[in-house]
Amino acid sequence: MIGDNQIVEYINPCFPNKQMYKCTIGGDTLHSDDYVKIVEWVSNQIVYSDYYAECKRLNNLACEAFMNDVKYKD
C-alpha cells in the first residue's frame, strides 16, 4: 500500500512514452505528467489540511441529512 504524501512514478500503458506521477492524500488522488504540479498539490493539501478536513466533515453532514430526508429508499 502506498502511504500518504508519497509521489509515485508510473507509466500509463496507453501513453508508454510519457512519465506519469500520482499521489494520494486523505483518499484523494491526483494524476499528472507534471511533477511540479503534483508537488504543489501535495504542499497545498498539507498547508490547508484543516480546511479540507472541515470541508469533508460538512460534506458528510450534508449527505447524512439528504439520506435522512429521502422518502423513497431502495
N, C-alpha and C positions, 0 to 999 in steps of 0.2 A: 504494500500500500504506500502511496506517495504522501508524504507529510505536507502540511500546510506551509506555504511560503517557499516551496521548492520549485524552481523553474526547470522543466523537463524539456529536453530536445527530442524531437521525433521527426520521422519522415512520413508525409501523407502519401499513401500508395497511388493516389490519383495524380499527384504532382511530385514525382520522385526527385526532381532536380531542385526542389525548394526546401530549405531547412525551416521547420516549424517549431514553435515553442508553446508551452502551456503551463499554467499554474492554477492551483485550486486553493481557495481560501474560504473557509466557512461554507462549503458546499457550492460556491460559485466558481466556475472555471472560465478562464479567458484563454483562447487560442489565437495565435498570431504568428506571422512570419517576421515581425518587427520586434527584436529583443528589447529595444529601448521602451517600446510601448508596454511590454509585459512588466518591465522593472518599474515604470511609472505607475502602473495599475497596482502592483504589489505595495509600493510606497503609499499610495493613496488609501488602500484598504487598511493598512496598518495605522496611519496617522488618524484616519476618521473611523476607527473601529467602533467607537461608542455610538456614533451617528448611525452606522449601518446596523448595529445591534438593535438600536431603538426602532429603526425602520422595520426590521424583521419582526420585532415584538408587536408593533402596531398592525402590521400586515396579518399576523396570526390572530390578533384580536378581531380584526375586520372579517377574516374568513370564518372564524368561530361564530360571530354574530350573524353572518349571512346564512351559514348552515343551520343555525337555530331557527331562523325565520323561514326557511324553505318549507312550503306547505306540502309539496309532493316529493317525497323521498323514495328512492329506489330500494 
